[in-house]
Amino acid sequence: MNSNIKRVVTLTLLAGAASTAYATKAPVTDLSATSSSATAASISAAHAATNETDVQRLERLLHNRNRVQLQMQQQLDDMTQEIATLRGQLERNSYDMEQMLQRQRELFIEIDKLRSQASTAAVPVPVAKDSTAPQGKFSTDADEQTAYQNAVDLILKKRDYAGAIEAFKQFQKDYPNSTFMPNTHYWLGQLYFAKRQDSEAEKSFKAVLGFKESNKRADALVKLGDLAKRSNKAAEAKKYYEQVIAEYPGSSSAKVAQSNLK
């Protein structure tokens, strides 16, 4: 009997201990909650890092686009300036070519005339003893002919136009009665015309008109018409061209004047 009582007491004590242990709960850690919080924090940090990278990338792309646009605009500006420069050079070259061809045509005409004059001058002309001797013959003065030819050579051979102007002006002073005088006026008119010194050119060409028998007179009239035309004096230009046609019909000068009237 004592043995049974001891067993009952022991079982009662064990049951009470177990009940107490069960009533006092041990602290429990919520692993799932902790894991979720850590994951959320990582995602938030990663998202922030990703957002920062996207902004930087956008800024870099915008910067690159602006830089490319600036480069393209600069290239366009450079090309526009280069095209404008080339256009200006082309217009200038075209003008210079036109002027050169015009001077070349005039010089070829003058060379032909000088050749015909030289063949006439090669024959010595006797000097008349009376004052009524006919005028208009080429001088037999070697110095006079040499001075004139040297002045012409400054144009045809050396292309020294400024030197030619001085040479012809000096010739006029040294040989005021020379039969080459209308030629010197005409050459001076041509030189001044090429240099666009229109006032001086007009004086020289008008001086040629005083020599009625000069073969330069018709050309001088055409040039006076050209000067008036260049100065926008249409009525005056027409008057000179019509005068050439009336006084020298059928001549090459008249044909030029006729074409200028169109």
Secondary structure, 3 states (H helix, E strand, C coil): CHHHHHHHHHHHHHHHHHHHHHHCCCCCCCHHHHHHHHHHHHHHHHHHHHHHHHHHHHHHHHHHHHHHHHHHHHHHHHHHHHHHHHHHHHHHHHHHHHHHHHHHHHHHHHHHHHHHHHHHHCCCCCCCCCCCCCCCCCCCCHHHHHHHHHHHHHHHCCCCHHHHHHHHHHHHHHCCCCCCHHHHHHHHHHHHHHCCCHHHHHHHHHHHHCCCCCCCHHHHHHHHHHHHHHCCCHHHHHHHHHHHHHHCCCCHHHHHHHHHHC
